[in-house]
């Protein structure tokens, strides 16, 4: 679904500000996101991460974690994705 949004140029419709949950967005990254909460004890993030020319889909599903823990995990995932997919170019 997220790749279809990218293909259609509509990933900007994902307008949740993950930083408002404490997620750290890497410098230079644009993140279009949606967050899902409340199904059981889940806190999920659906994101399109971009450097302006390349876009990558990142989805983080959690269960049994507080929002703060999910935000910390998501920050770590974004950092790794940014480094591997954008900085080092792999």
C-alpha distance (Angstrom), angle and dihedral (degrees) to the residues before:
residue distance angle dihedral
X1 . . .
X2 3.80 . .
X3 3.80 92.8 .
X4 3.81 88.5 52.6
X5 3.81 89.2 54.2
X6 3.80 89.1 51.9
X7 3.81 92.1 48.1
X8 3.79 90.4 51.9
X9 3.82 92.4 44.0
X10 3.79 90.4 -118.9
X11 3.80 101.1 117.5
X12 3.80 87.3 110.1
X13 3.80 86.2 75.2
X14 3.81 86.1 76.4
X15 3.78 96.2 83.9
X16 3.79 107.0 161.0
X17 3.81 112.0 130.6
X18 3.82 102.8 -132.9
X19 3.81 90.0 -172.4
X20 3.81 88.0 68.2
X21 3.82 86.4 68.5
X22 3.80 92.0 49.4
X23 3.82 96.7 -97.0
X24 3.80 109.6 151.0
X25 3.80 111.2 -134.3
X26 3.83 114.1 -154.7
X27 3.80 116.5 -111.2
X28 3.78 109.3 -92.4
X29 3.80 94.5 21.0
X30 3.77 126.1 120.7
X31 3.79 113.5 -155.2
X32 3.79 122.8 -165.8
X33 3.78 106.8 -171.1
X34 3.77 150.9 169.7
X35 3.79 124.0 -159.3
X36 3.78 126.9 -151.4
X37 3.80 120.7 -159.2
X38 3.74 138.5 160.7
X39 3.79 102.9 44.7
X40 3.76 97.6 121.4
X41 3.78 105.1 -49.7
X42 3.81 96.8 -36.1
X43 3.78 128.1 135.0
X44 3.80 109.7 -175.7
X45 3.81 133.3 178.6
X46 3.81 125.1 -157.0
X47 3.80 110.3 -168.6
X48 3.78 144.7 173.5
X49 3.80 109.0 -155.3
X50 3.79 119.5 -162.0
X51 3.79 141.3 177.1
X52 3.80 91.3 -162.9
X53 3.79 96.8 -90.2
X54 3.81 105.4 39.4
X55 3.82 128.0 46.0
X56 3.80 129.6 -160.8
X57 3.81 128.8 -172.9
X58 3.81 115.1 -130.8
X59 3.81 123.3 -176.9
X60 3.80 123.7 -177.7
X61 3.80 119.3 -169.8
X62 3.79 120.8 -172.4
X63 3.77 135.8 -179.5
X64 3.77 128.4 -169.3
X65 3.80 94.7 8.9
X66 3.77 129.0 118.7
X67 3.79 117.1 -118.0
X68 3.81 89.3 -103.7
X69 3.81 91.7 55.2
X70 3.80 91.2 47.2
X71 3.81 90.1 49.9
X72 3.80 91.2 50.7
X73 3.81 91.8 49.1
X74 3.80 90.7 47.4
X75 3.81 90.8 49.7
X76 3.81 89.8 54.1
X77 3.80 92.4 47.4
X78 3.81 91.9 49.3
X79 3.80 90.9 48.9
X80 3.81 91.6 52.4
X81 3.81 94.1 44.3
X82 3.79 91.4 48.1
X83 3.79 92.0 50.0
X84 3.82 96.3 45.3
X85 3.80 101.3 36.1
X86 3.79 102.2 33.7
X87 3.81 112.4 17.6
X88 3.80 101.0 39.1
X89 3.82 91.7 30.1
X90 3.80 99.0 -132.3
